[in-house]
Amino acid sequence: MANISMTGRCDCGATAGPLGMCVDYYHGILAEEQSDPQMYRWHAPVVVTYLLQHPSRAHEKYLDDQFRQLQLYVDQGIDALLRLAAHQVARNNHRARLDYDMAPLAAYAPLPKGEPPGHFCASFSGLPFRDGSFVFDGHLAYGDRIKAIAEATVESWRSVQS
């Protein structure tokens, strides 16, 4: 069930959209990705953005790394994030047995301590959904919308006082 406060808002501060709360959009995106390899390119930013907007659904020990990954994505784009993921997978194969490489994320700020933001300027429940799809107007437009939510997430987290 979605995390909804007594005010009828999601724990990220968003109100329900036509499909429901953010969790409904998140599950819809994950389902649609399964049949659309181009849409799947944005899987990692979708997941980390959702978890950073809804930290009660995340594992706290991973949120700092996820925040740094999201900053890399906002700063350098989807191709840089996909290269990082491929690099980490290659390091994690059974022959290499290397630890996670934090060097590519070292330049990015850690997750601020304290309470998570109570509101984000863009959220999942604001995503348009037409003709049974989130990519009704193309993959690049969908990617732009995911990036806007990611940017709003980074901006809100940066405003948290440590």
C-alpha positions as a printed Julia matrix, in Angstrom:
162×3 Matrix{Float64}:
  0.0     0.0     0.0
  1.21    3.53   -0.74
  2.53    5.65    2.07
 -0.24    8.2     2.43
 -0.41   10.69    5.27
 -3.58   11.85    6.97
 -3.7    14.73    4.46
 -4.12   12.35    1.51
 -0.6    12.99    0.31
  2.19   10.54   -0.42
  5.13   10.6     2.02
  7.03   12.54   -0.68
  4.42   15.31   -0.47
  2.76   14.54   -3.8
 -0.96   14.17   -4.35
 -2.42   11.32   -6.34
 -2.43   11.48  -10.11
 -4.84    9.72  -12.48
 -3.12    6.35  -11.84
 -2.98    6.79   -8.06
 -0.06    7.5    -5.77
  3.65    7.45   -6.65
  3.92    3.74   -5.85
  1.26    3.01   -8.48
  3.25    4.96  -11.08
  6.48    3.28   -9.98
  4.99   -0.2   -10.37
  3.49    0.79  -13.72
  6.87    1.99  -14.97
  8.6    -1.2   -13.8
  5.98   -3.33  -15.54
  6.18   -1.38  -18.8
 10.0    -1.54  -18.78
  9.84   -5.32  -19.0
  8.53   -5.17  -22.54
 10.44   -2.1   -23.7
 14.26   -2.34  -23.76
 14.61    1.34  -24.73
 12.55    2.42  -21.74
 14.64    0.15  -19.52
 17.65    2.46  -20.09
 16.15    4.7   -17.39
 15.57    1.87  -14.89
 18.39    2.87  -12.51
 17.41    6.55  -12.24
 13.76    5.54  -11.82
 14.6     3.23   -8.93
 17.02    5.52   -7.09
 14.79    8.55   -7.57
 11.77    6.68   -6.25
 13.71    5.43   -3.22
 15.17    8.86   -2.46
 11.71   10.42   -2.65
 10.28    7.58   -0.52
 13.15    6.65    1.83
 10.83    4.69    4.12
 10.72    2.09    1.31
 14.52    1.99    0.94
 17.41    0.42    2.79
 19.03    3.31    4.64
 22.56    1.97    4.17
 22.28    2.33    0.37
 20.71    5.79    0.19
 24.04    7.66    0.2
 25.35    5.7    -2.81
 22.0     6.13   -4.54
 22.08    9.89   -3.93
 25.57   10.06   -5.43
 24.45    7.99   -8.45
 21.52   10.32   -8.96
 23.82   13.35   -8.86
 26.06   11.71  -11.48
 23.01   11.1   -13.67
 21.78   14.7   -13.31
 25.29   16.03  -13.96
 26.45   13.74  -16.79
 23.34   12.06  -18.2
 22.02    8.57  -18.79
 24.99    7.34  -20.83
 27.42    8.14  -17.99
 25.2     6.3   -15.51
 24.97    3.28  -17.83
 28.78    3.26  -18.24
 29.17    3.31  -14.46
 26.74    0.41  -14.12
 28.61   -1.62  -16.76
 31.9    -0.86  -14.99
 30.5    -2.06  -11.66
 29.08   -5.25  -13.22
 32.44   -6.02  -14.84
 34.19   -5.58  -11.48
 31.69   -7.87   -9.81
 32.13  -10.87  -12.09
 33.3   -14.15  -10.56
 36.88  -13.78  -11.87
 37.54  -10.2   -10.77
 35.98  -10.28   -7.29
 36.67   -6.58   -6.83
 34.84   -4.31   -4.42
 32.39   -1.68   -5.56
 34.34    1.18   -7.12
 33.37    4.4    -5.34
 35.92    6.56   -7.22
 33.48    7.65   -9.97
 31.07    8.92   -7.28
 33.65   10.55   -4.98
 33.13   14.02   -6.46
 29.45   14.04   -5.49
 28.04   15.21   -2.17
 26.98   12.66    0.41
 23.33   12.35    1.36
 22.53   15.06    3.91
 21.81   13.85    7.43
 18.49   14.54    9.05
 14.89   14.22    8.01
 14.18   13.66    4.32
 12.56   16.45    2.34
  8.81   16.59    2.74
  8.17   17.86   -0.78
  9.68   17.58   -4.25
  8.91   19.94   -7.15
  8.36   16.91   -9.41
  7.16   13.44   -8.46
  6.08   10.19  -10.05
  2.38   10.85   -9.61
  2.8    13.83  -11.93
  4.01   11.74  -14.86
  1.71   11.72  -17.87
  0.33    8.38  -18.98
 -1.48    8.17  -22.31
 -2.59    5.37  -24.59
 -1.54    2.82  -21.92
  2.07    4.0   -21.83
  4.56    6.32  -20.14
  6.47    6.61  -23.45
  3.48    7.69  -25.54
  5.48   10.55  -27.08
  8.82    8.8   -27.4
 11.65    7.52  -25.29
 13.63   10.76  -25.22
 10.62   12.72  -23.93
 10.09   10.04  -21.28
 13.78   10.28  -20.35
 13.47   14.06  -20.06
 10.57   13.62  -17.62
 12.53   11.11  -15.53
 15.49   13.5   -15.47
 13.24   16.35  -14.29
 12.06   14.22  -11.36
 15.69   13.26  -10.62
 16.74   16.93  -10.69
 13.91   17.85   -8.32
 14.99   15.04   -6.0
 18.62   16.16   -5.9
 17.57   19.78   -5.39
 15.26   18.93   -2.48
 17.82   16.71   -0.77
 20.49   19.4    -1.15
 18.2    21.83    0.67
 18.1    19.57    3.75
 20.12   21.02    6.59
 22.79   18.66    7.86
